[in-house]
Amino acid sequence: MSKPLAETLRPQTLDTYVGQEHLIGEGAILRNAILSGGIPSMIFWGPPGVGKTTLAYIIANQTKKNFFTLSAISSGVKEVREVIQQAKSLDETPILFIDEIHRFSKSQQDSLLGAVEQGIVTLIGATTENPSFEVITPLLSRCQVYILKSLDETHLHKLMTNAINHLMTEMEVEIEVDESDALFRISGGDARKLYNAIEIIVKALKKPGESKIIITNESARVIIQQNLASYDKNGEQHYDIISAFIKSVRGSDPNAAVYWLARLIEGGEDPLFIARRLLILASEDIGNANPNALLLANSCFDAVNKIGWPESRIILSQTTVYLASSAKSNASYMAINKAQETVRKTGDLPVPLHLRNAPTKLMKNIGYGEDYKYAHDFPGNFAFQEFLPEKLSGLKLYDPGVNARENELRQRLKLLWKDKYNY
């Protein structure tokens, strides 16, 4: 049985690896560490299919270290201890790669801690989830965290070319990609999905006696739709279901949202993972359109943590239905995005003198805090004054959404600030 295309084309060296230039490009921090051979324990955090596992294999090849691999889905404390015992018998510290380390329980992660501390193994963990939440603090503090970015269109073009060239040689047929949009959309920036899609489409289009295959957006879409089970043979649909769940809640469809919730539950998803996603969504997609959404989502997270399974499914269902049925606004999310972008563009602009703290007499003498108007000394607890750096005066970052609650906020801000922010 032939290996999947993604496995066949898995790069073996840093120079053939696609993406993550900020980590492994010429002179980049991780590349230097790999080439020097002095690699620390580390955690790769990034979306599916961006090369976390591949990079771990390349590090092992490059450093010529023994390589053990465990999957957090199918391995437990017993398997971890067996690897540690084997590692102790080796002359050199091996690499232990753990895929989906965020699925390891606290006790499983605890079982790793001593071996990492003592240098018995060099740990490389891969996770799609924020390690600050998913990895215990003592273990996290002993690891470098490297963030892997989504692959962009340039990377996907390079991967597609690699795949097409390989298949043309292997199948002795000319392959032309007339349109690549659907292929890239199907992949979602996931290299493994892209390779899988190309392999399925080419094999479906190859007809006896024909010497040329042309891939179009339509043929790609139809063939993948007909072959979803094969396309998802590595279980990547897990991420698609999470995406469908979040998008259904965001799209205000409680029926679809509860359906995808059930799919997550039946698929064995961690209840706290689901609760955490709902908590993020409550602020990102609902925000001040309904501030109670964040309170309920936070209570849901706490309750799921306390109650356990299977009763937690009821709490998750209640919260999902409420959030899906709620008014939506991403205004606060957009505000912080705009604010951060402004800071990156304008740098460290000086704080206006009247807003500065004046703990010493000298600071008071040079004007720190002078002319500051204490809001509670004025009617309505408001005083018209400048709170932004001079260069940014009048910059509107928060634009209230069009919903009942935020319309009230808009009216209040317009009343207070008149034409300053154009509310």
MARMARKOL-287715 format. One record per residue: residue in three letters; z, y, x of N, C-alpha, C in turn. Coordinates in steps of 0.1 Angstrom, whole numbers, plus 2048, in hexadecimal, padded with zeros to 3 digits. Example, Ala and Ser with C-alpha at 12.3 -4.5 7.8 and 13.67 -1.06 7.14 Angstrom:
BEGIN
ALA	84E	7C7	884	84E	7D3	87B	84E	7DF	884
SER	847	7EA	880	847	7F5	889	84F	800	881
This chain:
BEGIN
MET	800	7F4	808	800	800	800	800	80C	809
SER	7F6	815	806	7F5	821	80F	800	82B	80C
LYS	804	833	816	80E	83D	815	809	848	80D
PRO	812	84F	805	80E	85C	7FE	809	866	808
LEU	800	86E	803	7F9	878	80C	803	881	813
ALA	80E	885	80B	818	88E	811	81F	888	81D
GLU	821	87B	81C	827	874	827	81E	872	833
THR	811	86F	830	807	86D	83A	805	87A	842
LEU	805	885	83B	803	892	842	80F	89A	846
ARG	81B	893	845	827	89A	849	826	89E	858
PRO	827	8AB	85B	826	8AF	869	831	8A9	872
GLN	82D	8A7	87F	836	8A0	888	83B	8AA	893
THR	835	8B6	893	839	8C0	89E	83B	8CE	898
LEU	841	8D6	89F	843	8E4	89A	836	8EB	899
ASP	82C	8E8	8A1	820	8EF	8A1	817	8EB	895
THR	819	8E0	88F	811	8DC	884	819	8DE	876
TYR	825	8E3	877	82D	8E6	86B	828	8F3	865
VAL	827	8F3	858	822	8FE	850	82D	905	849
GLY	82E	913	84C	838	91B	845	845	91D	84E
GLN	84E	925	848	85B	928	84E	85A	92E	85C
GLU	850	937	85D	84E	93E	86A	85A	945	86F
HIS	862	94A	865	86E	952	869	879	949	870
LEU	877	93C	86F	880	933	875	87A	92C	881
ILE	86E	928	880	868	91F	88B	85B	925	891
GLY	858	932	88E	84D	939	895	851	93B	8A3
GLU	847	940	8AB	84A	943	8B9	856	94C	8BB
GLY	860	948	8C3	86B	950	8C5	876	950	8BA
ALA	873	949	8AF	87D	949	8A4	889	941	8A8
ILE	894	944	8A1	8A1	93F	8A5	8A2	930	8A4
LEU	89D	929	89A	89E	91B	899	895	914	8A3
ARG	889	91A	8A5	880	914	8AE	886	914	8BC
ASN	88C	91F	8C0	893	920	8CD	89E	915	8CF
ALA	8A5	913	8C4	8B0	909	8C4	8AB	8FB	8C6
ILE	8A0	8F8	8BF	89A	8EB	8BF	894	8E9	8CD
LEU	88D	8F2	8D2	887	8F1	8E0	891	8EF	8EB
SER	89D	8F6	8E9	8A7	8F5	8F3	8AF	8E8	8F2
GLY	8AE	8E1	8E6	8B5	8D5	8E4	8C3	8D6	8DF
GLY	8C8	8E3	8DE	8D6	8E5	8DB	8D7	8E9	8CC
ILE	8D3	8DF	8C3	8D3	8E3	8B5	8E1	8E1	8AF
PRO	8E5	8EA	8A6	8F2	8E9	8A0	8F1	8E1	893
SER	8FC	8DD	88D	8FB	8D8	87F	8F6	8E3	876
MET	8EE	8E0	86C	8E7	8EA	865	8E4	8E5	856
ILE	8E2	8EF	84E	8DE	8EC	840	8D2	8F4	83D
PHE	8C7	8ED	838	8BB	8F4	834	8BC	8F6	825
TRP	8BB	903	821	8BC	907	813	8AE	90D	80F
GLY	8A8	907	805	89B	90C	800	896	904	7F4
PRO	88B	909	7EE	886	902	7E2	87F	8F5	7E6
PRO	87C	8EC	7DC	876	8DF	7E0	869	8E1	7E6
GLY	866	8D7	7EF	858	8D6	7F5	854	8E1	7FF
VAL	85E	8E7	805	85B	8F2	80F	85D	8ED	81D
GLY	861	8E0	81F	861	8DA	82D	86F	8D8	832
LYS	879	8D7	82A	887	8D4	82F	888	8C7	836
THR	883	8BC	82F	884	8AF	835	87B	8AE	841
THR	86F	8B3	840	865	8B3	84B	86B	8B9	858
LEU	871	8C5	856	877	8CC	861	882	8C4	868
ALA	88A	8BD	860	894	8B4	865	88E	8A9	86E
TYR	884	8A3	869	87D	898	871	877	89E	87E
ILE	871	8AA	87D	86B	8B0	889	876	8B3	894
ILE	882	8B8	88F	88D	8BB	898	891	8AE	89F
ALA	892	8A3	898	896	896	89E	88B	892	8A8
ASN	87E	893	8A5	873	88F	8AE	874	898	8BB
GLN	875	8A5	8B8	875	8AF	8C3	880	8AD	8CD
THR	88C	8AA	8C8	898	8A9	8D0	89A	89A	8D4
LYS	892	891	8CF	893	883	8D3	8A1	87D	8D0
LYS	8A6	881	8C5	8B4	87C	8C1	8B2	871	8B6
ASN	8BC	868	8B6	8BC	85E	8AC	8BE	865	89E
PHE	8B8	85F	894	8B7	866	887	8BB	85D	87C
PHE	8C6	861	875	8CA	85A	869	8C7	862	85D
THR	8C4	85C	852	8C1	864	846	8C8	85E	83A
LEU	8CE	866	832	8D4	862	825	8D0	86B	81A
SER	8CF	866	80E	8CC	86E	802	8D9	86F	7FA
ALA	8DD	87B	7F7	8E9	87D	7EF	8E8	877	7E1
ILE	8DC	874	7DC	8DB	86E	7CF	8DF	85F	7D0
SER	8DC	858	7DB	8DE	84A	7DB	8E9	845	7E5
SER	8EF	84F	7EC	8F8	84B	7F7	906	851	7F3
GLY	910	84A	7F8	91E	84E	7F5	926	84E	802
VAL	933	84E	800	93D	84F	80C	93B	843	815
LYS	938	837	80F	937	82B	816	92B	82C	820
GLU	91F	831	81B	914	832	824	916	83D	82F
VAL	91D	847	82B	920	852	835	928	84C	841
ARG	932	844	83D	93B	83E	847	934	834	850
GLU	92A	82D	84A	923	823	852	91A	82A	85C
VAL	914	835	858	90C	83D	862	915	842	86D
ILE	920	847	869	92A	84D	873	92E	842	87D
GLN	930	836	878	934	82B	881	929	828	88B
GLN	91D	828	886	911	825	88F	910	830	899
ALA	912	83D	895	910	848	89D	91A	848	8A9
LYS	926	843	8A6	931	842	8B1	92D	839	8BC
SER	924	82F	8B9	920	826	8C4	915	82B	8CC
LEU	90F	836	8C9	904	83B	8D0	908	844	8DC
ASP	900	845	8E6	903	84D	8F2	902	85C	8EF
GLU	8F8	85F	8E6	8F5	86D	8E3	8F7	870	8D4
THR	8FB	87C	8D1	8FD	880	8C3	8F1	87F	8BB
PRO	8F0	877	8B0	8E4	876	8A8	8E4	881	89D
ILE	8D9	882	897	8D7	88B	88B	8D9	883	87E
LEU	8E2	888	875	8E3	882	868	8DD	88C	85E
PHE	8D2	888	858	8CC	890	84E	8D0	88C	840
ILE	8D5	895	838	8D9	892	82A	8D1	89B	821
ASP	8C8	894	819	8C0	89B	810	8C8	89E	803
GLU	8C6	8A9	7FD	8CD	8AD	7F1	8DC	8AD	7F3
ILE	8E0	8B3	7FD	8EF	8B2	801	8F7	8B9	7F6
HIS	8F1	8C1	7EE	8F9	8C8	7E3	8FD	8BE	7D8
ARG	8F7	8B2	7D8	8FC	8A7	7CF	907	89F	7D4
PHE	90B	8A1	7E1	917	89A	7E6	923	8A0	7E0
SER	92D	897	7DC	939	89C	7D6	942	8A1	7E2
LYS	94D	8A8	7DE	956	8AD	7E8	95B	8A2	7F1
SER	95F	896	7EB	964	88B	7F4	959	886	7FD
GLN	94D	886	7F9	942	881	801	940	88B	80D
GLN	940	898	80A	93F	8A2	814	94B	8A2	81E
ASP	957	89F	818	963	89E	821	961	893	82B
SER	95A	888	827	959	87D	830	950	880	83C
LEU	948	88B	83A	93F	88F	845	946	898	84F
LEU	950	89F	84A	956	8AA	852	95B	8A7	860
GLY	962	89C	861	968	898	86E	95D	895	878
ALA	952	88E	873	947	88A	87D	940	896	881
VAL	93E	8A0	879	937	8AD	87D	940	8B5	886
GLU	94D	8B6	883	957	8BD	88B	957	8B7	899
GLN	958	8AA	89A	959	8A3	8A7	94C	8A1	8AF
GLY	941	8A5	8A9	934	8A4	8AF	92F	896	8B0
ILE	934	88D	8A6	92F	87F	8A6	921	87F	8A0
VAL	91E	888	897	910	88A	892	90D	899	891
THR	900	89C	892	8FB	8A9	88F	8F6	8A9	881
LEU	8FC	8B0	878	8F8	8AF	86A	8EC	8B9	867
ILE	8E2	8B3	860	8D8	8BC	85A	8D8	8B9	84B
GLY	8DC	8C3	843	8DC	8C1	835	8D1	8C9	82E
ALA	8CB	8C4	823	8C0	8CB	81C	8C5	8CD	80E
THR	8C3	8D9	809	8C8	8DC	7FB	8BE	8E6	7F5
THR	8BD	8E5	7E8	8B5	8EF	7E0	8BF	8F9	7DA
GLU	8CC	8F6	7DB	8D6	8FF	7D5	8DE	907	7DF
ASN	8E3	912	7DB	8EB	91B	7E4	8F6	913	7EB
PRO	8F6	911	7F8	901	909	7FE	90F	90F	7FD
SER	90F	91C	7FB	91C	923	7F9	924	91D	7ED
PHE	91C	918	7E3	922	912	7D7	924	903	7D9
GLU	91A	8FD	7E0	919	8EE	7DF	91E	8E7	7EB
VAL	921	8EE	7F6	926	8E7	802	935	8EC	804
ILE	93E	8E2	807	94C	8E6	809	94D	8F0	815
THR	956	8F9	814	957	904	81E	959	8FF	82C
PRO	962	8F5	82F	964	8F0	83C	957	8EA	843
LEU	94F	8E4	83A	943	8DE	840	938	8E9	842
LEU	938	8F2	838	92E	8FD	839	931	906	845
SER	93E	908	848	941	911	854	93D	90A	861
ARG	93A	8FD	861	936	8F7	86E	927	8F5	86F
CYS	920	8FB	865	912	8F9	865	90B	907	865
GLN	8FF	908	86B	8F7	913	86A	8EF	912	85D
VAL	8ED	91C	855	8E5	91B	848	8D8	922	84B
TYR	8CD	91B	849	8C0	921	84B	8B9	921	83D
ILE	8B4	92C	839	8AD	92E	82D	89E	92B	82E
LEU	899	922	827	88A	91F	828	884	926	81C
LYS	879	92D	81E	872	935	814	867	92D	80D
SER	864	931	801	859	92B	7F9	84C	92D	801
LEU	843	923	800	836	924	807	82D	92E	800
ASP	826	936	807	81D	940	801	80F	93A	800
GLU	806	942	7FB	7F8	93D	7F9	7F1	939	806
THR	7F4	940	811	7EE	93D	81E	7F2	92F	822
HIS	7FF	92C	821	804	91F	824	7FE	914	81C
LEU	7FD	917	80E	7F7	90D	805	7E8	90A	809
HIS	7E1	915	80C	7D3	913	810	7D2	90A	81C
LYS	7DB	90C	826	7DB	904	832	7DE	8F5	82F
LEU	7E8	8F3	826	7EB	8E5	822	7E0	8DF	81B
MET	7DA	8E6	812	7CF	8E1	80A	7C3	8DD	813
THR	7C0	8E5	81D	7B5	8E2	826	7B9	8D5	82E
ASN	7C5	8D4	832	7C9	8C8	83A	7C7	8BB	831
ALA	7CB	8BD	824	7CA	8B1	81B	7BB	8AE	818
ILE	7B3	8B8	816	7A5	8B5	813	79E	8AF	81F
ASN	7A0	8B4	82B	79A	8AF	837	79E	8A0	839
HIS	7AA	89D	837	7AF	88F	838	7A8	886	82E
LEU	7A8	88A	821	7A2	882	817	793	880	819
MET	78C	88B	81D	77E	889	820	77B	87E	82A
THR	783	87E	835	782	874	83F	785	866	83A
GLU	791	866	833	796	859	82E	78C	853	824
MET	788	85B	81A	780	856	80F	771	857	811
GLU	76D	85D	81C	75E	85F	820	757	865	814
VAL	75C	871	810	756	878	805	758	887	808
GLU	74E	88F	804	74F	89E	806	758	8A3	7FA
ILE	761	8AB	7FD	76A	8B1	7F3	769	8C0	7F4
GLU	766	8C6	7E9	766	8D5	7E8	770	8DA	7DE
VAL	778	8E3	7E2	782	8EA	7D9	77B	8F7	7D4
ASP	775	8F6	7C8	76E	901	7C2	778	90C	7BE
GLU	784	907	7B8	78F	911	7B4	79C	90A	7B8
SER	7A5	913	7BD	7B2	90D	7C2	7BE	912	7BA
ASP	7BB	91C	7B0	7C6	922	7A9	7CF	917	7A2
ALA	7C9	90E	79B	7D0	904	793	7D8	8FB	79D
LEU	7D2	8F7	7A8	7D9	8EF	7B1	7E6	8F6	7B6
PHE	7E5	902	7BA	7F0	90A	7BF	7FB	90B	7B4
ARG	7F6	90E	7A8	7FF	910	79D	807	902	79A
ILE	7FF	8F8	79A	805	8EA	797	810	8E7	7A2
SER	80D	8EB	7AE	816	8E8	7B9	823	8F0	7B9
GLY	822	8FC	7B3	82E	905	7B2	833	909	7C0
GLY	82A	909	7CA	82E	90C	7D8	835	900	7DF
ASP	834	8F4	7D9	83A	8E8	7DF	82F	8E0	7E6
ALA	831	8DE	7F3	826	8D7	7FB	824	8C9	7F6
ARG	82F	8C2	7F3	82F	8B4	7EF	827	8B3	7E2
LYS	829	8BC	7D8	822	8BC	7CC	814	8BF	7CE
LEU	811	8C8	7D7	803	8CC	7D9	7FB	8C0	7DF
TYR	801	8B9	7E8	7FA	8AD	7EE	7F9	8A2	7E3
ASN	803	8A0	7DB	803	896	7D1	7F8	899	7C7
ALA	7F7	8A6	7C3	7ED	8AA	7B9	7DE	8A8	7BF
ILE	7DC	8AC	7CB	7CF	8AB	7D1	7CB	89C	7D2
GLU	7D4	894	7D6	7D1	885	7D7	7CD	87F	7CA
ILE	7D5	883	7BF	7D2	87D	7B2	7C5	883	7AD
ILE	7C2	88F	7AF	7B6	896	7A9	7A9	890	7B0
VAL	7AA	88F	7BE	79E	88A	7C5	79B	87B	7C1
LYS	7A6	873	7C0	7A4	865	7BC	79E	864	7AE
ALA	7A3	86D	7A5	79E	86C	798	78F	871	797
LEU	78B	87A	79F	77E	880	79E	773	877	7A6
LYS	778	86F	7AF	76F	867	7B7	768	85C	7AE
LYS	75B	85D	7AD	753	854	7A6	74A	84B	7AF
PRO	748	83E	7AC	740	836	7B4	732	83C	7B6
GLY	72E	83C	7C3	720	840	7C6	71F	84F	7C8
GLU	729	857	7C4	729	866	7C6	72E	869	7D3
SER	728	873	7DA	72C	877	7E7	733	884	7E8
LYS	735	88A	7DC	73B	898	7DC	745	899	7D1
ILE	751	89F	7D3	75B	8A2	7C9	75D	8B1	7C9
ILE	75D	8B6	7BD	760	8C5	7BB	76C	8C6	7B3
ILE	776	8CD	7B8	783	8D0	7B1	782	8DE	7AB
THR	784	8DE	79E	785	8EB	797	793	8EC	791
ASN	796	8F8	78C	7A3	8FA	785	7A4	8F1	779
GLU	799	8F0	771	79A	8E8	765	79C	8D9	768
SER	795	8D4	772	796	8C5	776	7A4	8C3	77B
ALA	7A9	8CC	783	7B7	8CA	789	7C1	8CA	77D
ARG	7C0	8D3	774	7CA	8D4	769	7C9	8C7	760
VAL	7BE	8C3	75C	7BC	8B8	753	7C1	8AB	75A
ILE	7BD	8A9	766	7C1	89C	76D	7D0	89B	770
ILE	7D6	8A6	774	7E4	8A6	776	7EC	8A4	769
GLN	7E7	8AA	75E	7ED	8A8	751	7ED	899	74D
GLN	7E2	893	750	7E0	885	74C	7E8	87B	755
ASN	7EC	880	761	7F3	878	76B	800	87D	76F
LEU	808	882	765	814	889	768	81E	87F	76F
ALA	81E	872	76A	828	869	770	825	866	77E
SER	818	864	782	815	862	790	817	86F	798
TYR	814	87A	792	816	887	79A	825	889	79D
ASP	82D	884	794	83C	886	796	843	87A	79B
LYS	83C	871	7A3	842	865	7A7	84E	866	7B0
ASN	84F	872	7B7	85B	874	7BF	867	87B	7B8
GLY	866	87C	7AB	871	881	7A4	872	891	7A4
GLU	867	897	7A8	867	8A6	7A9	868	8AC	79B
GLN	866	8A4	790	866	8AA	783	874	8AF	780
HIS	87E	8AA	787	88C	8AF	786	88C	8BF	786
TYR	884	8C4	790	884	8D3	791	87C	8DA	786
ASP	872	8D3	781	86A	8D8	776	872	8D9	769
ILE	87B	8CF	767	883	8CF	75B	88D	8DA	75C
ILE	893	8DC	767	89C	8E8	769	895	8F5	766
SER	889	8F6	76B	881	902	769	87E	904	75A
ALA	87A	8F8	753	877	8F9	745	884	8FD	73D
PHE	88F	8F8	741	89C	8FB	73A	89F	90A	73B
ILE	89E	90F	747	8A1	91E	749	897	926	742
LYS	88A	923	742	880	92B	73C	881	92A	72D
SER	886	91F	727	888	91E	719	893	927	714
VAL	89E	927	71C	8AA	930	719	8A5	93E	71A
ARG	89E	942	724	899	94F	726	890	953	71B
GLY	888	949	717	87E	94C	70C	883	94B	6FE
SER	891	94A	6FD	898	94B	6F0	894	940	6E6
ASP	892	934	6EC	88F	928	6E4	89A	91E	6E5
PRO	8A5	91E	6DC	8B0	915	6DE	8AC	907	6DC
ASN	8A2	904	6D4	89E	8F6	6D2	898	8F0	6DF
ALA	88F	8F7	6E5	88A	8F2	6F2	894	8F1	6FC
ALA	89D	8FC	6FC	8A8	8FC	707	8B1	8F0	706
VAL	8B5	8EC	6FA	8BE	8E1	6F8	8B7	8D4	6FB
TYR	8AA	8D3	6F8	8A2	8C7	6FC	8A2	8C5	70B
TRP	89F	8D0	713	89F	8CF	721	8AD	8CD	727
LEU	8B7	8D2	720	8C5	8D0	724	8C7	8C1	723
ALA	8C3	8BB	718	8C5	8AC	716	8BD	8A4	721
ARG	8B1	8A9	725	8AA	8A2	730	8B2	8A3	73D
LEU	8B8	8AE	740	8C0	8B0	74C	8CC	8A6	74B
ILE	8D3	8A6	740	8DF	89E	73E	8DB	88F	740
GLU	8D0	88B	739	8CC	87C	73A	8C7	879	748
GLY	8C3	883	74F	8BE	880	75D	8C9	880	767
GLY	8D6	882	762	8E1	881	76B	8E4	88E	773
GLU	8DF	89A	76E	8E1	8A6	775	8F0	8AA	775
ASP	8F5	8B0	780	903	8B4	781	906	8BF	777
PRO	910	8BD	76E	913	8C7	763	916	8D5	769
LEU	91C	8D5	774	920	8E2	77A	913	8EA	77F
PHE	90A	8E2	783	8FD	8E8	787	8F6	8EF	77B
ILE	8F6	8E8	770	8F1	8EE	764	8F8	8FA	760
ALA	906	8F9	760	90E	905	75C	90C	911	765
ARG	90A	90E	772	908	919	77C	8FB	920	779
ARG	8F0	918	775	8E3	91E	772	8E4	927	765
LEU	8EC	922	75C	8EE	92A	74F	8F6	937	753
LEU	8FF	936	75C	907	942	75F	8FE	94D	766
ILE	8F5	948	76F	8EC	952	775	8E3	958	76B
LEU	8DD	94F	762	8D4	954	758	8DB	95E	74E
ALA	8E7	95C	74B	8EE	965	742	8EE	974	747
SER	8EF	975	754	8EE	983	75A	8E0	987	75D
GLU	8D8	97E	762	8CA	982	766	8C1	985	75A
ASP	8C2	97D	750	8B9	97D	745	8BE	983	738
ILE	8CB	985	737	8D1	98A	72A	8D9	997	72D
GLY	8E1	997	738	8E8	9A3	73D	8EE	9AB	732
ASN	8EC	9B8	732	8F3	9C1	728	8ED	9C1	71A
ALA	8E2	9B9	718	8DD	9B7	70B	8E8	9B0	702
ASN	8F0	9A8	709	8FC	9A1	703	906	99D	70E
PRO	90F	9A6	711	918	9A3	71C	921	997	71A
ASN	922	993	70D	92A	987	70A	924	97A	710
ALA	917	97B	712	910	96F	718	916	96B	725
LEU	918	975	72E	91E	972	73B	92C	96C	739
LEU	934	972	730	942	96D	72E	941	95E	729
LEU	938	95B	720	938	94E	71A	933	944	725
ALA	929	948	72D	923	940	738	92E	93D	742
ASN	936	947	745	941	945	74F	94C	93C	74A
SER	94F	93D	73D	958	934	736	953	926	736
CYS	946	925	734	93F	918	734	941	911	742
PHE	93E	919	74C	93F	913	75A	94E	90E	75C
ASP	958	916	758	966	912	75A	969	906	752
ALA	964	906	746	968	8FB	73D	961	8EE	741
VAL	955	8EE	746	94E	8E2	74B	956	8DD	757
ASN	95B	8E6	75F	962	8E2	76B	96F	8DB	767
LYS	975	8E0	75C	982	8DA	758	981	8CD	750
ILE	977	8CD	747	976	8C3	73D	970	8B6	742
GLY	965	8B7	74A	95E	8AB	74F	954	8A6	745
TRP	950	89A	749	945	893	741	94B	888	738
PRO	946	886	72C	939	88B	726	93B	897	71D
GLU	948	89B	71B	94A	8A6	711	944	8B3	715
SER	942	8B5	722	93C	8C2	727	92E	8C4	721
ARG	927	8B9	71D	91A	8BB	718	91A	8C4	70B
ILE	925	8C3	704	926	8CB	6F7	928	8DA	6FB
ILE	930	8DD	705	932	8EB	70A	925	8F0	710
LEU	91D	8E8	717	910	8EC	71C	907	8EF	711
SER	907	8E7	707	8FE	8E9	6FB	901	8F6	6F4
GLN	90E	8F8	6F2	912	905	6EB	90D	911	6F2
THR	910	911	6FF	90C	91C	708	8FD	91E	709
THR	8F6	913	70A	8E7	913	70A	8E2	91A	6FE
VAL	8E6	915	6F2	8E2	91A	6E5	8E5	929	6E4
TYR	8F1	92D	6E8	8F5	93B	6E7	8EC	944	6F0
LEU	8EA	940	6FC	8E2	948	705	8D3	949	701
ALA	8CE	93D	6FC	8C0	93D	6F8	8BE	946	6EC
SER	8C8	947	6E3	8C7	94F	6D7	8CA	95D	6D9
SER	8D0	961	6E4	8D4	96F	6E7	8C8	978	6EA
ALA	8CB	985	6E8	8C1	98F	6EC	8C0	98F	6FB
LYS	8B4	992	701	8B2	991	70F	8AF	99E	716
SER	8B4	9A0	722	8B1	9AB	72A	8B3	9A8	739
ASN	8A9	9AB	741	8AA	9A9	750	8AC	9B6	757
ALA	8B1	9C1	74F	8B1	9CE	755	8BB	9CF	761
SER	8C7	9C8	760	8D0	9C8	76B	8CB	9C1	777
TYR	8C4	9B6	775	8BD	9AE	780	8B3	9B7	787
MET	8AA	9BE	77F	8A0	9C6	784	8A6	9D2	78C
ALA	8B2	9D7	786	8B8	9E3	78D	8BD	9E0	79B
ILE	8C3	9D4	79D	8C8	9D1	7AA	8BC	9CE	7B4
ASN	8B1	9C8	7AE	8A5	9C5	7B6	8A0	9D3	7BB
LYS	89E	9DC	7B2	899	9EA	7B6	8A2	9F1	7C0
ALA	8AF	9EF	7BD	8B9	9F6	7C6	8B8	9F0	7D4
GLN	8B7	9E3	7D6	8B6	9DD	7E3	8A9	9E1	7EA
GLU	89F	9E1	7E2	892	9E5	7E8	892	9F3	7ED
THR	899	9FC	7E5	89A	A0A	7E9	8A2	A0B	7F6
VAL	8AD	A03	7F7	8B6	A04	803	8AE	9FF	80F
ARG	8A6	9F5	80D	89E	9EF	819	894	9FA	81D
LYS	88E	A01	814	884	A0B	817	88A	A18	81D
THR	895	A1C	818	89B	A29	81B	8A6	A29	826
GLY	8AB	A1D	828	8B5	A1B	833	8C3	A21	82E
ASP	8CB	A23	838	8D9	A28	835	8DA	A37	833
LEU	8D7	A3B	827	8D7	A49	824	8E6	A4E	824
PRO	8E9	A5A	828	8F7	A5F	828	8FD	A60	81A
VAL	90A	A5C	819	911	A5E	80D	914	A6D	80B
PRO	911	A73	800	913	A82	7FE	922	A85	801
LEU	924	A91	807	931	A95	80B	93C	A94	800
HIS	938	A98	7F4	942	A99	7E9	946	A8B	7E4
LEU	93E	A81	7E8	942	A73	7E4	94A	A6C	7EF
ARG	94B	A71	7FB	951	A6A	806	961	A6B	805
ASN	967	A60	80A	975	A5F	80A	97A	A68	815
ALA	986	A6F	812	98C	A79	81C	99A	A75	81F
PRO	99D	A6A	826	9AA	A66	829	9B2	A6F	833
THR	9AA	A77	83B	9B1	A7F	845	9AE	A8E	842
LYS	9B7	A96	849	9B6	AA5	847	9A9	AAA	84D
LEU	9A5	AA4	858	998	AA8	85E	98C	AA6	855
MET	98C	A9A	84F	981	A97	845	981	AA1	83A
LYS	98D	AA5	835	98D	AAE	82A	988	ABC	82F
ASN	98B	AC0	83B	987	ACD	840	978	ACE	842
ILE	972	AC2	845	963	AC3	847	95B	AC0	83A
GLY	963	ABF	82F	95C	ABF	822	95B	AB1	81B
TYR	961	AA7	821	961	A9A	81A	969	A9B	80D
GLY	962	A97	802	969	A97	7F5	969	AA4	7EE
GLU	965	AAF	7F5	965	ABC	7EF	95A	ABD	7E4
ASP	95E	AC3	7D9	955	AC5	7CD	953	AB8	7C5
TYR	95A	AAE	7C8	959	AA2	7C0	960	AA5	7B3
LYS	95A	AA1	7A8	95F	AA3	79A	965	A96	795
TYR	972	A96	793	979	A8A	78E	975	A88	77F
ALA	96E	A7E	77B	968	A7D	76E	973	A7E	763
HIS	97F	A79	765	989	A79	75B	98F	A87	758
ASP	98C	A91	760	990	A9E	75E	987	AA6	755
PHE	97C	AA0	751	972	AA7	749	970	AA1	73B
PRO	96B	AA8	731	969	AA3	724	960	A97	724
GLY	964	A8D	71C	95D	A81	71C	95D	A78	728
ASN	966	A7C	731	968	A75	73E	95B	A74	746
PHE	954	A7F	746	947	A80	74D	945	A8E	753
ALA	940	A8E	75F	93D	A9B	766	92F	A99	76C
PHE	926	AA2	769	918	AA2	76E	919	AA5	77D
GLN	915	A9B	786	915	A9E	794	90C	A93	79B
GLU	909	A95	7A7	900	A8C	7AE	907	A80	7B5
PHE	903	A74	7B2	909	A68	7B8	900	A61	7C2
LEU	8F4	A64	7C2	8EA	A5E	7CB	8E9	A66	7D8
PRO	8E4	A60	7E3	8E0	A68	7EE	8D6	A73	7EA
GLU	8D6	A7E	7F1	8CD	A89	7ED	8BE	A85	7EC
LYS	8B9	A7C	7F5	8AB	A78	7F5	8A8	A70	7E9
LEU	8B2	A6A	7E2	8AF	A61	7D7	8B3	A67	7CA
SER	8B6	A74	7CA	8BB	A7A	7BE	8B1	A78	7B2
GLY	8B6	A74	7A7	8AE	A71	79B	8A7	A64	79A
LEU	8AA	A5B	7A4	8A4	A4E	7A4	8AA	A45	79A
LYS	8A2	A40	790	8A7	A37	786	8A5	A29	78A
LEU	8B0	A22	78B	8AF	A13	78F	8B2	A0B	783
TYR	8BB	A0F	77A	8BE	A07	76E	8B6	A0D	762
ASP	8AD	A05	75D	8A5	A09	751	8A9	9FF	746
PRO	8B2	A04	73C	8B7	9FB	732	8AC	9F4	72B
GLY	8AE	9E7	727	8A5	9DF	71F	8A4	9E5	711
VAL	899	9E0	70A	898	9E4	6FC	89F	9DA	6F3
ASN	8AB	9DC	6F0	8B3	9D4	6E8	8BF	9DC	6E3
ALA	8C6	9D8	6D8	8D0	9E0	6D1	8DA	9E5	6DB
ARG	8E0	9DD	6E3	8EB	9E1	6EC	8E6	9EB	6F6
GLU	8DB	9E7	6FD	8D7	9F0	708	8D0	9FD	702
ASN	8CC	9FD	6F6	8C7	A09	6F0	8D3	A13	6EF
GLU	8DF	A0E	6EC	8EB	A16	6EB	8EE	A1C	6F9
LEU	8ED	A13	703	8EF	A18	711	8E5	A22	715
ARG	8D9	A20	711	8CE	A2A	714	8D2	A38	70E
GLN	8D6	A38	701	8D9	A44	6FA	8E5	A4B	701
ARG	8EF	A43	705	8FB	A49	70C	8F7	A4F	719
LEU	8EF	A48	721	8EB	A4D	72E	8E2	A5A	72D
LYS	8D9	A5A	722	8D1	A66	720	8D9	A72	71C
LEU	8E4	A6F	714	8ED	A7A	710	8F4	A80	71C
LEU	8F9	A77	725	900	A7B	731	8F8	A82	73B
TRP	8EC	A7C	73E	8E4	A80	74A	8D8	A89	746
LYS	8D7	A8C	739	8CC	A94	735	8BE	A8F	73A
ASP	8B7	A98	742	8AA	A94	747	8AB	A8E	756
LYS	8B7	A8D	75B	8B8	A8A	769	8B1	A7C	76C
TYR	8B4	A72	764	8AE	A65	766	8A4	A61	75D
ASN	8A0	A6A	754	895	A68	74A	898	A5C	741
TYR	8A4	A5B	73C	8A8	A50	733	8A2	A54	725
